[in-house]
């Protein structure tokens, strides 16, 4: 049933997750623990969280399409590695321990968030081009980590795009959400192909994610860059502390 209390809980969590996911990312820090508390097992959580993310990115990307030009060449260049990482992770999601990587990545992100807050960028064009050429490798690493259930990939992709191309925080977020749309769609399909089963709560999660993602996109476009950067930094600090000590 779509309107029982359990389903409404999934809808509410997905809605709040969408509000967080689009402006700053990191919604899986809420989504994954909440879905576990509602009684889902690990593989169900991985699948349903990616269905949520796909729904949120669909509505946000549709809203962004009206007012922003997507940089498709750079998007697909990153995705060339990102999708491979997601698919490989989906294949071996139950056999690899990524606890150490989970603890390391938020602290690396913390350094990047400080760079972003102070508006430090790769200023030399040849260094920027070299970093940009490595994006498929970074894409594969983030896709693999995300496909194994790791949280925090949204902020990572935003940071990588900002550093590689010298984009503003708004432009980086807009293009990162399109990358996440394709990535989450691919990994959700891969989970199903490799044997994951639907939970029965997909519809409330999709509706909640789409509504939250749409409103989150509106909030993001109206937010000042400095506030987005500060929110990014706060999220990364919370993520680093949570994964290290809890």
Secondary structure in CASP SS format (residue, H / E / C, confidence):
PFRMAT SS
TARGET T0000
AUTHOR 0000-0000-0000
METHOD secondary structure of the structure
MODEL  1
X C 1.00
X C 1.00
X C 1.00
X C 1.00
X H 1.00
X H 1.00
X H 1.00
X H 1.00
X H 1.00
X H 1.00
X H 1.00
X H 1.00
X H 1.00
X H 1.00
X H 1.00
X H 1.00
X H 1.00
X H 1.00
X H 1.00
X H 1.00
X H 1.00
X H 1.00
X H 1.00
X C 1.00
X C 1.00
X C 1.00
X C 1.00
X H 1.00
X H 1.00
X H 1.00
X H 1.00
X H 1.00
X H 1.00
X H 1.00
X H 1.00
X H 1.00
X H 1.00
X C 1.00
X C 1.00
X C 1.00
X C 1.00
X H 1.00
X H 1.00
X H 1.00
X H 1.00
X H 1.00
X H 1.00
X H 1.00
X H 1.00
X H 1.00
X H 1.00
X H 1.00
X H 1.00
X H 1.00
X H 1.00
X H 1.00
X H 1.00
X H 1.00
X H 1.00
X H 1.00
X H 1.00
X H 1.00
X H 1.00
X H 1.00
X H 1.00
X H 1.00
X H 1.00
X C 1.00
X C 1.00
X C 1.00
X C 1.00
X H 1.00
X H 1.00
X H 1.00
X H 1.00
X H 1.00
X H 1.00
X H 1.00
X H 1.00
X H 1.00
X H 1.00
X H 1.00
X H 1.00
X H 1.00
X H 1.00
X H 1.00
X H 1.00
X H 1.00
X H 1.00
X H 1.00
X H 1.00
X C 1.00
X C 1.00
X C 1.00
X C 1.00
X C 1.00
X C 1.00
X C 1.00
X H 1.00
X H 1.00
X H 1.00
X H 1.00
X H 1.00
X H 1.00
X H 1.00
X H 1.00
X H 1.00
X H 1.00
X H 1.00
X H 1.00
X H 1.00
X H 1.00
X H 1.00
X H 1.00
X H 1.00
X H 1.00
X H 1.00
X C 1.00
X C 1.00
X C 1.00
X C 1.00
X C 1.00
X C 1.00
X C 1.00
X H 1.00
X H 1.00
X H 1.00
X H 1.00
X H 1.00
X H 1.00
X H 1.00
X H 1.00
X H 1.00
X C 1.00
X H 1.00
X H 1.00
X H 1.00
X H 1.00
X H 1.00
X H 1.00
X H 1.00
X H 1.00
X H 1.00
X H 1.00
X H 1.00
X H 1.00
X H 1.00
X C 1.00
X C 1.00
X C 1.00
X C 1.00
X C 1.00
X H 1.00
X H 1.00
X H 1.00
X H 1.00
X H 1.00
X H 1.00
X H 1.00
X H 1.00
X H 1.00
X H 1.00
X H 1.00
X H 1.00
X H 1.00
X C 1.00
X C 1.00
X C 1.00
X H 1.00
X H 1.00
X H 1.00
X H 1.00
X H 1.00
X H 1.00
X H 1.00
X H 1.00
X H 1.00
X H 1.00
X H 1.00
X H 1.00
X H 1.00
X H 1.00
X H 1.00
X H 1.00
X H 1.00
X H 1.00
X H 1.00
X H 1.00
X H 1.00
X H 1.00
X H 1.00
X H 1.00
X H 1.00
X C 1.00
X C 1.00
X C 1.00
X C 1.00
X C 1.00
X C 1.00
X C 1.00
X C 1.00
X H 1.00
X H 1.00
X H 1.00
X H 1.00
X H 1.00
X H 1.00
X H 1.00
X H 1.00
X H 1.00
X H 1.00
X H 1.00
X H 1.00
X H 1.00
X H 1.00
X H 1.00
X H 1.00
X H 1.00
X H 1.00
X H 1.00
X H 1.00
X H 1.00
X C 1.00
X C 1.00
X H 1.00
X H 1.00
X H 1.00
X H 1.00
X H 1.00
X H 1.00
X H 1.00
X H 1.00
X H 1.00
X H 1.00
X H 1.00
X H 1.00
X H 1.00
X H 1.00
X H 1.00
X H 1.00
X H 1.00
X H 1.00
X H 1.00
X H 1.00
X H 1.00
X C 1.00
END
